[in-house]
Amino acid sequence: MKLNVLLFVVIAALMAGTPVGAQLAPRATRPQVVPPQGAVRQVIFKNCTSCHGIDDYAYNALDRSGWDSLITAKHRGLDVPLLEKERGVLLDWLEVRFGPTTKPFPRTYIAREVTTFFTDGEAEALLKRACTSCHAIERVNAARFNPDRWRVVTLDMRERGAKLQDEELERLVEWLGRTKGTNDSDRQ
């Protein structure tokens, strides 16, 4: 009886540190927006990030009017002291970075389990086919990310036109994380 209670306590303690969503099912992949520089950075950090992050901006591709309406709707009933000049700076950046000619980050992509793995040759052939039409392969070879970040980058590239199916994407993410992960000792 004591062993069962001890086992229950250990399992409960381990699960307490894990979010419920992670215990039940994989989470959807989220975008990672790099904060801008200059005046818009000051506006965002002064007015926006005390309540929410900026990653959710990437789920939209709106014109200036659309962004203005979304900001108004999201902040209705809240005291958000965004000055007109600051609002203009923010709207200018949003329209350029997440405007109607951009592709929004997918809201519902959930990583699938990888059961078959790419060889180096298969992954390199896929990179050549899917990535080098827009940029040189050196850009991929020089990057060092963990698998979750590789997934965000790869999904973003797919939204920009890289020809990748879900299964290819996950196998590529696994390979990139394994061969071009965060250990940069090979660059010394």
Secondary structure, DSSP 4 states (H G I P E B T S, - for coil): -HHHHHHHHHHHHHHHTS-HHHHHSPPBP---PPP--HHHHHHHHHHTTTT--SGGGGG----HHHHHHHHHHHTTTS-----HHHHHHHHHHHHHHSSTTS-PPPSS-BPPPP-S---HHHHHHHHHHHTTTTS-HHHHHH----HHHHHHHHHHHHHTT----HHHHHHHHHHHHHHSSS--GGG-
